[in-house]
Amino acid sequence: MRVVLIHGSVGNASVWSAVRRELEPRFEVVTPTRGGYPPGPLLDRIDFERQAEELAPELGEGAHLVGHSYGGVIA
């Protein structure tokens, strides 16, 4: 089973490191870094709908989706 973890507005995918370690023995864990966050270039404006569209392919068939803070808005 795949689990996709979407970070909020503070940090990037690395904020999920501890959670990822706990989940990896049982799940396929995906922690993408949203556009506009390091190590990628910063954006003047974050478009939640666009980010949701960009991250949708990560879901595959039947993935569990978890978002924190603004990551929850995208989820």
CORWOTA-V424620 format. One record per pair of residues at least 12 apart in sequence whose ideal C-beta (glycine too) atoms are under 6 Angstrom apart, sorted by the first residue. I is the first residue (numbers start at 0). J is the second residue. If there is no record, write none. Layout:
BEGIN
i: {I,I}
j: {J,J}
END
This chain:
BEGIN
i: {0,1,1,1,2,2,2,2,3,3,3,3,4,4,5,5,5,5,6,7,7,7,7,8,8,11,11,11,12,12,15,29,31,31,33,47,47,50,51}
j: {26,27,59,62,22,26,28,63,29,57,62,64,30,65,66,70,73,74,70,67,68,69,70,68,69,32,36,37,30,32,30,57,54,57,50,72,73,73,73}
END
